[in-house]
Amino acid sequence: MDDWQRTAQEIEGLEHVPRGVIAYMRAGHASAYPPIFESASGVYATAVGGRRYLDWVMGKGPLTFGHAREEIDRAAFEAARRGQLRPGLSPDYGAVAAQLARLVPPMRSSAFAKNGSDAVAIALRLARVFTGRGWVLSSGYHGWDERVSPSGAVDAILPAREAGVADFGYDLERLAAVLAADGDRVAAVLVSPEPAFLGAPFLEEVASLARGAGALFCVDEVRCGFRVAPGGAHALFGVEPDLVCLSKGLTNGYPLAAVGGREDVMASSRDTFIFGTYYGEAASLAAARVCLALTEAERPHEAIAAVGARLSEAMDAAFAEHGVHAHVLGPPSMPTFLFAEPEDEARFFAGAVDAGVLFFQDDAQCPSAAHEVAHVDETLRALGPVLAGLGRPARPASASGETIDRYARRRGILRG
């Protein structure tokens, strides 16, 4: 019996919750990860039963300022008390759009939705209406929604049907070949940036190829936006897209996403139908207004990068000290722990939970601006016994190509 089953016996109604839709419960360390939390504040979360954990998951990235930042929560609660779903938009809708235009210059005009998949779906709808074309060439993860998921890989030519999403696998030669053969059928090229693997030259070439074929260049910055830089990886690398999708980092935990970009492209919204019942709800927009104001004032991505660098350095050193065949990959704001052996990976993440530290096994960790060097030190002290049990002889100086390839396939950067 694992922790989910044990907790289901203790909490009324949990037996009626389908475990498969909760991402944390599908990870390899699900038997150790506490499924239900009573509360969270700053960088700590308290599970049912009262045990407190040091949290590096941070909701999978949205909690830029840590759990329960007071100014943001107060704004959201006050907005909801004044009417959560009003007959029209709250004043914060335009205020947040103006903040985004200032913080993320390519987003000269913006619309809002509830999650990253929504934002990407809206971007694809606008691209198709604006260009009169049906196909999207995509690389990276854009959410589980079938509207934005590739139906398959493409090598040289597109299928005969009028519209779809096809994966070019971050392969510039494949992208160039498809655009040369069928570019007049492509509305947009959509990329989730992967700053651990691909930098400015890649994004610049994708933009050039897309625009050369008359297609729009769209970036899915749901993961990177306000984490690696205010706008995301495109801002970090100095590449201007036609459309930008954001979500994590907008509100410090409230459900909101944004799609924005060129005014002429966004104006295509008048020629189609885009609507969601909760797209204009007041609390999340109020949270975004305050969160973005704090982002301008405090530049949290800089604090995140600093503490993330400390975490990366400390974990790499600890892996080396204990002879653990693992290394840290990725930008400091999104460090990933790569293990040579899958069984070591599972034991490490389960052991971390037992030691009172929450990491996410299947992706990058998400330090916040609320984390400090003291929390890194606390993490290392807690993990000492876990790491001591994972040592192996002859630890390599760096991650092997096989280990990196396995992670790249997990992220969808490599096929196979």
LINHU-V605515 format. One record per residue. N is the residue number from 1. OMEGA is omega in degrees with one decimal (999 if undefined). NEAR is the number of other C-alpha atoms within 10 Angstrom. D_LAST is the distance of its C-alpha to the last C-alpha in whole Angstrom. Layout:
n=N omega=OMEGA near=NEAR d_last=D_LAST
n=N omega=OMEGA near=NEAR d_last=D_LAST
This chain:
n=1 omega=179.8 near=6 d_last=34
n=2 omega=-174.0 near=11 d_last=31
n=3 omega=178.1 near=16 d_last=33
n=4 omega=-179.2 near=20 d_last=32
n=5 omega=178.0 near=14 d_last=34
n=6 omega=-179.2 near=11 d_last=37
n=7 omega=179.0 near=17 d_last=37
n=8 omega=177.9 near=16 d_last=37
n=9 omega=-173.1 near=12 d_last=40
n=10 omega=-174.5 near=12 d_last=42
n=11 omega=-176.9 near=11 d_last=41
n=12 omega=174.8 near=9 d_last=42
n=13 omega=-174.9 near=9 d_last=40
n=14 omega=178.5 near=15 d_last=37
n=15 omega=179.6 near=14 d_last=36
n=16 omega=-178.7 near=8 d_last=36
n=17 omega=178.7 near=10 d_last=33
n=18 omega=-175.2 near=8 d_last=30
n=19 omega=-172.5 near=15 d_last=28
n=20 omega=-177.9 near=9 d_last=24
n=21 omega=-178.6 near=9 d_last=25
n=22 omega=-170.5 near=11 d_last=26
n=23 omega=-177.4 near=10 d_last=23
n=24 omega=-177.7 near=18 d_last=24
n=25 omega=-179.6 near=18 d_last=25
n=26 omega=-178.3 near=13 d_last=21
n=27 omega=-175.6 near=15 d_last=20
n=28 omega=-178.6 near=19 d_last=20
n=29 omega=-173.8 near=22 d_last=24
n=30 omega=-177.2 near=19 d_last=25
n=31 omega=-179.5 near=16 d_last=28
n=32 omega=-173.1 near=17 d_last=30
n=33 omega=179.6 near=25 d_last=29
n=34 omega=-173.9 near=23 d_last=32
n=35 omega=-174.1 near=19 d_last=32
n=36 omega=178.4 near=16 d_last=35
n=37 omega=179.4 near=15 d_last=37
n=38 omega=-174.1 near=12 d_last=40
n=39 omega=175.6 near=14 d_last=40
n=40 omega=178.9 near=18 d_last=39
n=41 omega=-179.4 near=14 d_last=41
n=42 omega=-179.7 near=18 d_last=40
n=43 omega=-178.6 near=23 d_last=37
n=44 omega=176.1 near=20 d_last=38
n=45 omega=-177.2 near=21 d_last=37
n=46 omega=-178.7 near=18 d_last=39
n=47 omega=171.5 near=17 d_last=38
n=48 omega=-174.5 near=15 d_last=40
n=49 omega=171.5 near=11 d_last=42
n=50 omega=-179.0 near=11 d_last=43
n=51 omega=-179.2 near=12 d_last=41
n=52 omega=-178.9 near=17 d_last=40
n=53 omega=169.5 near=21 d_last=36
n=54 omega=-166.6 near=25 d_last=35
n=55 omega=171.2 near=29 d_last=33
n=56 omega=179.3 near=24 d_last=30
n=57 omega=176.2 near=21 d_last=28
n=58 omega=176.8 near=27 d_last=30
n=59 omega=-174.8 near=16 d_last=29
n=60 omega=169.2 near=18 d_last=25
n=61 omega=-174.4 near=27 d_last=27
n=62 omega=-171.2 near=26 d_last=30
n=63 omega=-178.4 near=27 d_last=33
n=64 omega=-176.1 near=29 d_last=34
n=65 omega=-176.2 near=29 d_last=37
n=66 omega=-179.2 near=24 d_last=36
n=67 omega=165.2 near=23 d_last=38
n=68 omega=173.3 near=17 d_last=41
n=69 omega=-166.8 near=17 d_last=42
n=70 omega=-175.6 near=10 d_last=45
n=71 omega=-178.6 near=12 d_last=46
n=72 omega=-179.7 near=25 d_last=43
n=73 omega=179.9 near=22 d_last=43
n=74 omega=179.9 near=16 d_last=47
n=75 omega=-180.0 near=20 d_last=46
n=76 omega=-178.4 near=22 d_last=44
n=77 omega=-179.2 near=16 d_last=47
n=78 omega=178.2 near=15 d_last=50
n=79 omega=-179.7 near=20 d_last=48
n=80 omega=179.3 near=17 d_last=47
n=81 omega=178.4 near=10 d_last=51
n=82 omega=179.8 near=12 d_last=52
n=83 omega=-173.7 near=13 d_last=50
n=84 omega=177.2 near=18 d_last=46
n=85 omega=-175.8 near=16 d_last=46
n=86 omega=-179.2 near=12 d_last=48
n=87 omega=174.3 near=8 d_last=49
n=88 omega=-176.5 near=8 d_last=48
n=89 omega=171.6 near=14 d_last=46
n=90 omega=178.5 near=20 d_last=47
n=91 omega=-177.8 near=11 d_last=48
n=92 omega=179.7 near=21 d_last=45
n=93 omega=178.5 near=21 d_last=43
n=94 omega=-179.5 near=16 d_last=44
n=95 omega=179.9 near=15 d_last=45
n=96 omega=176.2 near=25 d_last=41
n=97 omega=178.2 near=23 d_last=40
n=98 omega=177.4 near=17 d_last=43
n=99 omega=179.3 near=18 d_last=41
n=100 omega=178.2 near=24 d_last=38
n=101 omega=179.5 near=17 d_last=39
n=102 omega=-176.1 near=13 d_last=41
n=103 omega=-176.9 near=18 d_last=38
n=104 omega=-169.6 near=22 d_last=35
n=105 omega=177.4 near=16 d_last=37
n=106 omega=-178.0 near=23 d_last=34
n=107 omega=-177.6 near=28 d_last=35
n=108 omega=176.3 near=19 d_last=39
n=109 omega=-173.6 near=21 d_last=38
n=110 omega=170.9 near=24 d_last=37
n=111 omega=-172.4 near=23 d_last=36
n=112 omega=178.5 near=26 d_last=35
n=113 omega=-170.9 near=25 d_last=33
n=114 omega=179.7 near=20 d_last=32
n=115 omega=-175.2 near=20 d_last=28
n=116 omega=179.0 near=26 d_last=26
n=117 omega=175.3 near=25 d_last=24
n=118 omega=-177.4 near=25 d_last=28
n=119 omega=179.5 near=27 d_last=28
n=120 omega=179.3 near=30 d_last=25
n=121 omega=177.2 near=21 d_last=26
n=122 omega=179.2 near=26 d_last=29
n=123 omega=-179.6 near=30 d_last=28
n=124 omega=177.0 near=25 d_last=26
n=125 omega=-179.4 near=19 d_last=29
n=126 omega=179.5 near=26 d_last=32
n=127 omega=-179.5 near=29 d_last=29
n=128 omega=178.9 near=23 d_last=30
n=129 omega=-176.6 near=18 d_last=33
n=130 omega=-175.6 near=20 d_last=34
n=131 omega=-173.9 near=18 d_last=33
n=132 omega=-179.3 near=13 d_last=33
n=133 omega=-171.4 near=18 d_last=30
n=134 omega=-171.0 near=20 d_last=27
n=135 omega=173.7 near=26 d_last=23
n=136 omega=173.5 near=25 d_last=21
n=137 omega=-167.5 near=27 d_last=19
n=138 omega=167.6 near=26 d_last=17
n=139 omega=176.8 near=28 d_last=14
n=140 omega=-178.6 near=21 d_last=14
n=141 omega=179.6 near=19 d_last=15
n=142 omega=-178.4 near=26 d_last=19
n=143 omega=-174.9 near=16 d_last=19
n=144 omega=-172.7 near=10 d_last=19
n=145 omega=-179.0 near=13 d_last=21
n=146 omega=178.2 near=12 d_last=21
n=147 omega=-173.6 near=18 d_last=23
n=148 omega=-178.1 near=24 d_last=20
n=149 omega=177.4 near=20 d_last=17
n=150 omega=175.8 near=21 d_last=15
n=151 omega=179.0 near=12 d_last=15
n=152 omega=179.1 near=10 d_last=12
n=153 omega=177.3 near=16 d_last=11
n=154 omega=-177.2 near=20 d_last=14
n=155 omega=-175.8 near=15 d_last=14
n=156 omega=-179.0 near=17 d_last=18
n=157 omega=179.8 near=14 d_last=20
n=158 omega=173.4 near=22 d_last=20
n=159 omega=-174.2 near=12 d_last=21
n=160 omega=-175.9 near=6 d_last=25
n=161 omega=-169.1 near=8 d_last=25
n=162 omega=-172.4 near=10 d_last=27
n=163 omega=176.8 near=16 d_last=25
n=164 omega=174.6 near=18 d_last=22
n=165 omega=-178.2 near=26 d_last=19
n=166 omega=-175.8 near=22 d_last=16
n=167 omega=174.9 near=25 d_last=13
n=168 omega=168.0 near=27 d_last=13
n=169 omega=-179.6 near=20 d_last=10
n=170 omega=-176.7 near=23 d_last=13
n=171 omega=-176.1 near=15 d_last=14
n=172 omega=178.7 near=15 d_last=17
n=173 omega=178.2 near=12 d_last=18
n=174 omega=178.3 near=17 d_last=16
n=175 omega=-179.7 near=24 d_last=18
n=176 omega=-178.4 near=20 d_last=21
n=177 omega=-179.4 near=15 d_last=20
n=178 omega=179.8 near=20 d_last=20
n=179 omega=177.7 near=24 d_last=23
n=180 omega=-176.9 near=15 d_last=25
n=181 omega=-170.0 near=12 d_last=25
n=182 omega=-175.4 near=16 d_last=25
n=183 omega=-178.5 near=25 d_last=26
n=184 omega=175.7 near=16 d_last=29
n=185 omega=-172.9 near=22 d_last=27
n=186 omega=178.8 near=27 d_last=25
n=187 omega=-174.2 near=28 d_last=27
n=188 omega=168.0 near=30 d_last=25
n=189 omega=-172.5 near=28 d_last=22
n=190 omega=-177.0 near=30 d_last=21
n=191 omega=164.3 near=24 d_last=19
n=192 omega=-178.2 near=23 d_last=19
n=193 omega=176.8 near=26 d_last=20
n=194 omega=-173.1 near=21 d_last=18
n=195 omega=176.0 near=18 d_last=21
n=196 omega=-174.1 near=14 d_last=19
n=197 omega=-167.6 near=13 d_last=17
n=198 omega=-175.2 near=13 d_last=19
n=199 omega=-175.3 near=15 d_last=23
n=200 omega=-177.7 near=17 d_last=25
n=201 omega=179.6 near=11 d_last=25
n=202 omega=-178.5 near=17 d_last=21
n=203 omega=178.6 near=26 d_last=23
n=204 omega=-179.0 near=16 d_last=26
n=205 omega=176.5 near=14 d_last=24
n=206 omega=179.4 near=22 d_last=22
n=207 omega=-178.9 near=23 d_last=26
n=208 omega=-180.0 near=15 d_last=27
n=209 omega=-179.5 near=21 d_last=25
n=210 omega=-176.0 near=23 d_last=25
n=211 omega=176.1 near=16 d_last=29
n=212 omega=178.5 near=14 d_last=30
n=213 omega=-178.8 near=18 d_last=28
n=214 omega=178.7 near=17 d_last=31
n=215 omega=177.0 near=28 d_last=28
n=216 omega=175.5 near=27 d_last=28
n=217 omega=-175.9 near=24 d_last=26
n=218 omega=176.4 near=29 d_last=25
n=219 omega=175.0 near=28 d_last=24
n=220 omega=-177.5 near=29 d_last=23
n=221 omega=179.6 near=27 d_last=25
n=222 omega=-177.0 near=31 d_last=25
n=223 omega=-171.6 near=25 d_last=23
n=224 omega=-174.8 near=26 d_last=25
n=225 omega=-178.3 near=27 d_last=28
n=226 omega=175.8 near=30 d_last=31
n=227 omega=177.0 near=32 d_last=29
n=228 omega=176.8 near=24 d_last=28
n=229 omega=-178.7 near=21 d_last=31
n=230 omega=179.7 near=24 d_last=33
n=231 omega=-176.8 near=24 d_last=31
n=232 omega=-175.0 near=26 d_last=28
n=233 omega=179.9 near=27 d_last=26
n=234 omega=177.4 near=28 d_last=27
n=235 omega=178.4 near=19 d_last=31
n=236 omega=-175.6 near=16 d_last=30
n=237 omega=176.5 near=16 d_last=28
n=238 omega=179.7 near=11 d_last=31
n=239 omega=-176.2 near=16 d_last=29
n=240 omega=176.7 near=20 d_last=31
n=241 omega=173.5 near=21 d_last=29
n=242 omega=177.8 near=23 d_last=31
n=243 omega=179.5 near=29 d_last=29
n=244 omega=175.0 near=29 d_last=28
n=245 omega=-179.6 near=34 d_last=27
n=246 omega=169.1 near=28 d_last=29
n=247 omega=178.3 near=31 d_last=29
n=248 omega=-179.5 near=28 d_last=29
n=249 omega=-179.1 near=29 d_last=31
n=250 omega=-166.2 near=30 d_last=34
n=251 omega=-173.8 near=27 d_last=36
n=252 omega=169.8 near=28 d_last=35
n=253 omega=178.5 near=27 d_last=34
n=254 omega=-173.7 near=23 d_last=36
n=255 omega=178.6 near=22 d_last=34
n=256 omega=173.2 near=28 d_last=33
n=257 omega=-180.0 near=27 d_last=31
n=258 omega=167.9 near=28 d_last=32
n=259 omega=-178.2 near=29 d_last=31
n=260 omega=180.0 near=29 d_last=33
n=261 omega=-177.9 near=24 d_last=34
n=262 omega=-177.5 near=17 d_last=36
n=263 omega=-179.2 near=15 d_last=39
n=264 omega=177.5 near=12 d_last=39
n=265 omega=-179.6 near=20 d_last=35
n=266 omega=178.4 near=23 d_last=36
n=267 omega=176.6 near=14 d_last=39
n=268 omega=176.7 near=17 d_last=37
n=269 omega=178.7 near=18 d_last=38
n=270 omega=-174.7 near=10 d_last=41
n=271 omega=178.8 near=10 d_last=40
n=272 omega=-178.9 near=12 d_last=37
n=273 omega=176.7 near=10 d_last=37
n=274 omega=-176.0 near=14 d_last=36
n=275 omega=169.9 near=11 d_last=37
n=276 omega=-175.1 near=10 d_last=36
n=277 omega=-173.4 near=9 d_last=39
n=278 omega=-176.0 near=15 d_last=38
n=279 omega=-178.0 near=23 d_last=37
n=280 omega=-175.7 near=24 d_last=41
n=281 omega=-164.0 near=25 d_last=42
n=282 omega=-171.3 near=27 d_last=44
n=283 omega=-177.5 near=29 d_last=43
n=284 omega=177.8 near=30 d_last=39
n=285 omega=176.1 near=31 d_last=41
n=286 omega=176.3 near=27 d_last=43
n=287 omega=179.4 near=29 d_last=41
n=288 omega=-179.9 near=31 d_last=39
n=289 omega=-178.6 near=26 d_last=42
n=290 omega=179.4 near=22 d_last=43
n=291 omega=-179.8 near=25 d_last=40
n=292 omega=174.8 near=23 d_last=39
n=293 omega=176.4 near=16 d_last=43
n=294 omega=177.7 near=15 d_last=42
n=295 omega=177.0 near=19 d_last=39
n=296 omega=-174.1 near=14 d_last=42
n=297 omega=-169.9 near=9 d_last=44
n=298 omega=179.4 near=13 d_last=42
n=299 omega=-174.0 near=17 d_last=39
n=300 omega=-179.7 near=22 d_last=37
n=301 omega=177.9 near=23 d_last=34
n=302 omega=176.7 near=17 d_last=36
n=303 omega=178.3 near=21 d_last=37
n=304 omega=179.7 near=26 d_last=33
n=305 omega=-178.0 near=22 d_last=32
n=306 omega=-179.3 near=20 d_last=35
n=307 omega=175.8 near=23 d_last=34
n=308 omega=176.7 near=26 d_last=31
n=309 omega=178.3 near=18 d_last=31
n=310 omega=178.2 near=17 d_last=34
n=311 omega=-179.1 near=25 d_last=31
n=312 omega=-179.2 near=25 d_last=28
n=313 omega=-177.7 near=16 d_last=31
n=314 omega=-180.0 near=17 d_last=33
n=315 omega=177.1 near=21 d_last=29
n=316 omega=179.4 near=18 d_last=28
n=317 omega=179.5 near=14 d_last=32
n=318 omega=175.1 near=19 d_last=32
n=319 omega=-179.4 near=22 d_last=29
n=320 omega=-177.9 near=19 d_last=30
n=321 omega=-176.0 near=13 d_last=34
n=322 omega=-179.7 near=19 d_last=32
n=323 omega=179.0 near=19 d_last=30
n=324 omega=-178.4 near=25 d_last=27
n=325 omega=-179.7 near=24 d_last=24
n=326 omega=-180.0 near=27 d_last=23
n=327 omega=179.4 near=27 d_last=23
n=328 omega=-179.8 near=22 d_last=23
n=329 omega=170.0 near=20 d_last=21
n=330 omega=175.9 near=16 d_last=21
n=331 omega=-176.0 near=18 d_last=25
n=332 omega=-179.2 near=25 d_last=28
n=333 omega=-179.1 near=27 d_last=28
n=334 omega=-176.1 near=24 d_last=24
n=335 omega=179.1 near=24 d_last=24
n=336 omega=178.0 near=23 d_last=21
n=337 omega=-178.7 near=23 d_last=21
n=338 omega=-180.0 near=23 d_last=18
n=339 omega=178.7 near=22 d_last=19
n=340 omega=-177.1 near=20 d_last=18
n=341 omega=-179.4 near=12 d_last=19
n=342 omega=-179.5 near=12 d_last=18
n=343 omega=175.3 near=11 d_last=21
n=344 omega=178.0 near=18 d_last=23
n=345 omega=-178.8 near=21 d_last=21
n=346 omega=-179.8 near=17 d_last=22
n=347 omega=-179.9 near=16 d_last=26
n=348 omega=-175.3 near=22 d_last=26
n=349 omega=175.5 near=25 d_last=25
n=350 omega=178.2 near=22 d_last=27
n=351 omega=177.4 near=22 d_last=30
n=352 omega=177.7 near=25 d_last=30
n=353 omega=178.9 near=20 d_last=31
n=354 omega=-179.7 near=17 d_last=34
n=355 omega=176.8 near=18 d_last=35
n=356 omega=179.9 near=18 d_last=35
n=357 omega=-179.9 near=24 d_last=32
n=358 omega=169.8 near=24 d_last=30
n=359 omega=174.0 near=24 d_last=26
n=360 omega=-170.5 near=22 d_last=23
n=361 omega=-167.0 near=21 d_last=21
n=362 omega=-177.1 near=20 d_last=17
n=363 omega=-179.5 near=17 d_last=18
n=364 omega=170.6 near=23 d_last=21
n=365 omega=-172.8 near=26 d_last=25
n=366 omega=174.2 near=25 d_last=27
n=367 omega=-179.7 near=34 d_last=30
n=368 omega=176.4 near=30 d_last=33
n=369 omega=176.1 near=23 d_last=36
n=370 omega=177.7 near=19 d_last=38
n=371 omega=177.7 near=23 d_last=37
n=372 omega=179.5 near=18 d_last=39
n=373 omega=178.6 near=13 d_last=39
n=374 omega=178.6 near=10 d_last=41
n=375 omega=173.5 near=17 d_last=38
n=376 omega=179.5 near=21 d_last=36
n=377 omega=177.5 near=14 d_last=38
n=378 omega=178.5 near=12 d_last=39
n=379 omega=-178.2 near=22 d_last=35
n=380 omega=177.5 near=18 d_last=35
n=381 omega=-178.4 near=12 d_last=38
n=382 omega=-174.0 near=19 d_last=37
n=383 omega=-177.4 near=21 d_last=33
n=384 omega=179.7 near=15 d_last=36
n=385 omega=178.5 near=14 d_last=36
n=386 omega=-178.6 near=20 d_last=32
n=387 omega=-179.2 near=22 d_last=31
n=388 omega=179.7 near=15 d_last=34
n=389 omega=-175.9 near=15 d_last=32
n=390 omega=-176.4 near=18 d_last=29
n=391 omega=176.3 near=18 d_last=30
n=392 omega=177.3 near=11 d_last=29
n=393 omega=169.1 near=9 d_last=30
n=394 omega=175.7 near=9 d_last=29
n=395 omega=178.6 near=18 d_last=27
n=396 omega=-177.3 near=14 d_last=25
n=397 omega=179.6 near=10 d_last=26
n=398 omega=179.6 near=14 d_last=23
n=399 omega=-179.8 near=17 d_last=20
n=400 omega=175.7 near=16 d_last=18
n=401 omega=179.0 near=10 d_last=15
n=402 omega=179.8 near=10 d_last=13
n=403 omega=179.5 near=17 d_last=14
n=404 omega=178.7 near=17 d_last=13
n=405 omega=179.9 near=15 d_last=10
n=406 omega=177.7 near=19 d_last=9
n=407 omega=-179.9 near=20 d_last=12
n=408 omega=176.3 near=17 d_last=10
n=409 omega=177.3 near=12 d_last=7
n=410 omega=179.9 near=14 d_last=9
n=411 omega=-178.4 near=15 d_last=11
n=412 omega=-179.4 near=16 d_last=9
n=413 omega=173.6 near=23 d_last=10
n=414 omega=176.5 near=16 d_last=7
n=415 omega=174.3 near=15 d_last=4
n=416 omega=999 near=9 d_last=0
